Amino acid sequence: MDKIKRMKELITIINKYNYYYYVLDNPVIADREYDAIYDELVALEKETGVVFPDSPTKQVGDMVLEGFKKYTHIKKLYSLDKCNSFAELESWVNNVTEQYGEQVYSLEYKFDGLRISIIYENGQLVTAATRGNGYIGEDVTQQVLTIKSIPYNIPYKSKLVVEGEAMIKLSDLAEYNRTATEPLKNARNAAAGAIRNLDPRVTGSRNLSMFFYGIPYIEGYEFSTHLEIMQFLKDNGFPVYDYQKTVSKIEDIEREIDNIDKTKKNLDILIDGAVLKINDLKVRDKMGFTAKYPKWAVAYKFEAQELTTTLNNVVWQVGRTGKLTPIGEVDPIELAGATVKRATLNNYGDIVRKGVKLNSKVFVRRSNEVIPEILKVASVDNTCVDIVKPTVCPSCGTQLIEDGANLFCPNYYGCPDQIDQRIDHFASRNAMNIEGISEKTIEMLRTTLNLHTVADLYTLSYDDFKQLDKFKDKKSSNLVNSINNSKKPKFSNFIYALGILGVGEKTAKDIAKKFNNLNQLMNASLQDLLTINDIGEIIANNIVNFFKDEKQIQLINKLLDLGIDIQYSNNVQKSHPVFTGKTIVLTGDLNNYTRTQLTNILEEFGAKVTSSVSKNTDLVIVGENAGSKYNKAKELNIPIMLEPELLDNLK
């Protein structure tokens, strides 16, 4: 194809994607794919020497939402140049060194939120605006005023423009989703959607945060370094994220970026890279700007965890409660270090709400070890067809029941998939902890030996296992031993293993603390259960109804007859001078305990182990690679205990 023609085509494509991304806050292509198209245009412009007036390489963003009043920035807000490899980063640093000598750099997180510029006059916040196209943004003052961490009044009285990132912390997103009628899936979109919502009450309900990192304009004050700017922000009450490293050697830069990449999973915020900025402002002035970027800064972007692909098919999985979960089969993509071929769609209501169709382009996200999820539709065309809602169970053929957004198979005791899933849950590590039993083994036990209930596990012999495909002497012997070793579960583990709807590990522990034995629990009233913290009417009713089911009673009695010996603590709590009665948070990697092991030990001492740091936290136990929880504890002056001190206290 003619190069000029290809450039015009790329400009049209990129400007369309920019409109969806910046204006509608509804990206239709993943960042990595966008970057590839953008880089192709940059290369062609460099090769031909031609840059068209409407080229996105000369712009920062695109148009402004008409629903908000437009705001013209005092100074243009630039984007950042980027690199995706250490080779590109080394080249950038070497070019700086050759032209301006060795430099000191500030290395900071690249936040994955929405960039906001705020104007102060006479020490008061007067306007807040999005970046927009760099020249004109959206006036979002009322929305930004709902962010509690942003100061309305500051000590500095001359005109000042500060910039930072509006974000929602992952813990705040989880808390919002706990009670939300429509949970938010993505922290970045949750923050952007909140700021761009015309109703500030919606913005306020999401409990946004903001972190500041720059001063594009100030009257009556001069800085000599970037570090002075950051200190000025802190002195005037602006929240500044506490990660910042001063570096100069390329090996130090790369080591720090590698460390950020390894530890980002521990953060309470989303980041998608690191930003390297020259510290000396005189050198910055000499280097200047391109039409789009400052020449004195570069963003190092981590591997994308979200990509677009094609949805080819949907299969329906039946869980242990009978709930059907749609699983999308997609064109394989490399995402966050894994090949992704399947991604969840949660439920049928999610399919309808997202408008997902077969053959449509969809966004798939994979975060750390979380199951990949189809987030939304990227695009549809005339080849796309609706996903058919099933009417019968794919496992047993029973007519399905629709309850809200979900579909259920009511054949609780006869559906093969439900049987397999219940046995798998019963045998799991935090339930009865039967090591070595897999889903495939369970299926073979059901089809070969007619295994239908969890109690049937305790009737199996060495000779039974030898009948299974590829089961030799050692494997059969190990499984028999594992089953026998599981016969003395803690009361809380046994409760969790029963698979009562809505009763997770924590709730099972709370129930075990409330009741002295299984008989008390089985005869508990709704009112008895409602006295337990975090148990509401729905879960309480589930528990009461579970123990009214005659088949469940028969199953429990059979388990007891087959030798299950529940270990009760009789609520005699160990006492510890440091841990008893304390609210404790764990963060980082410990060498001597898993998080589950330490949680169990602390709870036996009467401690309450929670997942987030707040003013109500009494102690934070810190291991290696600790993240934002450690920083929050220091900020709130909460006592911190390192692993050596922990080991001393547990002797």
PyMOL commands that set and color helices and strands:
alter all, ss='L'
color gray80, all
select helices_A, chain A and resi 3-23+31-48+56-58+86-100+141-144+170-179+187-195+200-205+226-235+250-266+281-287+348-354+416-427+439-449+454-459+462-466+473-485+491-497+505-514+518-522+526-530+537-546+550-561+595-604+628-635+643-649
alter helices_A, ss='H'
color red, helices_A
select strands_A, chain A and resi 70-72+81-83+105-111+114-121+124-130+136-138+160-167+209-218+245-247+271-278+297-301+306-318+324-335+338-344+361-365+373-379+401-403+406-408+583-587+608-610+619-622+640-642
alter strands_A, ss='S'
color yellow, strands_A
deselect
rebuild
show_as cartoon
